[in-house]
Amino acid sequence: MNETSWKICNFVRSSTGGEACVTATQIAQGVSLDLGLVCSHLARLVRAGYFRRIYTRPTQYQWMGKVLPERPHSPGTPTELTHCTALDNLQVNAAVLRAVAALHQMTHDGVGARMGK
């Protein structure tokens, strides 16, 4: 598994806990990568069993709980600095995704409709 695939897997795993589904756009924003690149990696990651594709519009992906290998290191990058910056971004993005998932769940459970009455 290369570093880009690992980042995608780690982001979804840490931000959803395996419960919520996310779109490719949310993943691309969360890991700060191009949407086309994320989509090409997602197709491979679905085949490898890391994600389950949910056939909705837009398509969503769910973490399957497969054990993630150790993070690969890109040659020529300062790994400590990159890791800290990426980890900070990952934590912020994970918090945002958890909030979005909670709001989505509340609206589907009817909590939002009851609060408006």
N, C-alpha and C positions, 0 to 999 in steps of 0.2 A: 504494500500500500504506500502510495506516495504522500507527500506532505499535504497537498491540496485535499485529497480524499480524506486524510486523517482530520484535517481542520473541519471539514464538512460534517463528518461523523461525530467528532467531539462537540461541535456546536449544538447539533440537534440533540445528542444524548444529554448534554448538561443543561440545555435550556428547556427541554420538555420532560425529561425524566422518563421518556418512553410512553407517556400517557397521551399527550396532544399530538396532533398532526401539524406539519408546517408545509408551506408552499416553497417552490424553488426560489421565488422572489424573496421571501423572508430569509431563506438560507443565504442567498447571495448578499443581501444587505447585512446579515449577521456576521458573515466572514469577510466582508468587503472584497468580493470577487465579482467578475463579470457573470451575468446570468447565463449566457451560453456555455461558459466553462463549467459552471455549477451543474447545469443540465446534463452535460456530457459525463461528468463524474457520477451524478445520481444514477444514470442508467447502468453504469458498471457496478455501483454499490448495491443497487436493487438485485442485480444478477448474482452478486457475491453474498447476498443474504443479510446485509446490514440494515436495509430499509425495506418496508413494504409500501408499494405504490397504492394509493387510495384513488379510485377513479371518480373524482368529482371535478367540478369546474370552479376554480383552477385545480389542477392535480395537486394532491397533497401526499406527503411522505411521513411514515411513522417509523421510529427507531424500533428495531426488532430485538434488541438486547444482546446482540452478538458481542463477544469480548473484543475490545479494540486493542490492536497491537501497540507497542511502544511508539511514541511519536518519532517519525524519521526526521533527521536533520538535513537541511539543505546545505550543500557545500558552499563555503564562501560567505555565509551570513553570520553575524554576531548572534549566536543562538540565545544567550542570556537576555540581551536587550529585546530581541524579537519575541521571545517567550513572554517577557513581562508585559510588553505592549499588547500582544495578542491576547494574553490572559485578561488584562484589564478590559479590553474591548469585548471579549467573550462574556465576561461577567455582566457587563452593562447590557449587552444584547440579550443574554439569557434572562435577565430580570424583565426586560421589555417583553420578550416572548411569553414568559410566564403570566404577566399581566394581561396580555392580549388573549391568551388561552383561557384565563379565568373569566374575562369579560365575555368571551365567546360562549363558554359553558353556561354562564349565568343567563345569557339571552336565550339559549336553547332550552334551558330548564324552566323558563318562564319567570325567573326572578325579576328581570328587567320590566316585564309587563306588569307584575304585581306592584312594583315600586312606583309605577306611574299612576296607579289608581288612587 
